[in-house]
Amino acid sequence: MKTAPDFTLKNTSNEDVSLSDFKGEKNVVLLFFPLAFSGVCTKELCSTRDNLKIYNSLDAEVLAISIDSFFTLKAFKEANNLNFSLLSDFNKEVSAKYDSLYDDYFGMKGVSKRSVFVIDKEGRVVHQEILEDSGKIPNLSKVQEVLAGLN
């Protein structure tokens, strides 16, 4: 298991959130998604919203990351009543660290790939799924299974 690359990104309130904030405290589910307000992303994040009690019961913090600005993410969060942190990777540095960037996404360069990473309380990546096809959603049942095995 490799150590998850640390990062600090802005949330929708323009506050810094670092992966290391959760070390020793909580497991972390990182959800990278291509673009706010797109159909599959909205479906995936609304499903996460509806299942947040499961993640909470598994002692996991959900952080969703895209290259959208934090202004866009704030509107997206409010429009969909999302109950977890959305983080802006506008400069694409974190998506790159996690090998989760498309070279070309419908003509746009450097859009986050739809992917999920489970990071344990020690900061190690214990599960990852990086999808080439953005029309698919990661296996979130598997994520929950991995989290259950950590506790």
Secondary structure, 3 states (H helix, E strand, C coil): CCECCCCEEEECCCCEEEHHHHCCCCEEEEEECCCCCCHHHHHHHHHHHHCHHHHHHCCEEEEEEECCCHHHHHHHHHHHCCCCEEEECCCCHHHHHCCCEECCECCECCEECCEEEEECCCCEEEEEEECCCCCCCCCHHHHHHHHHHHC
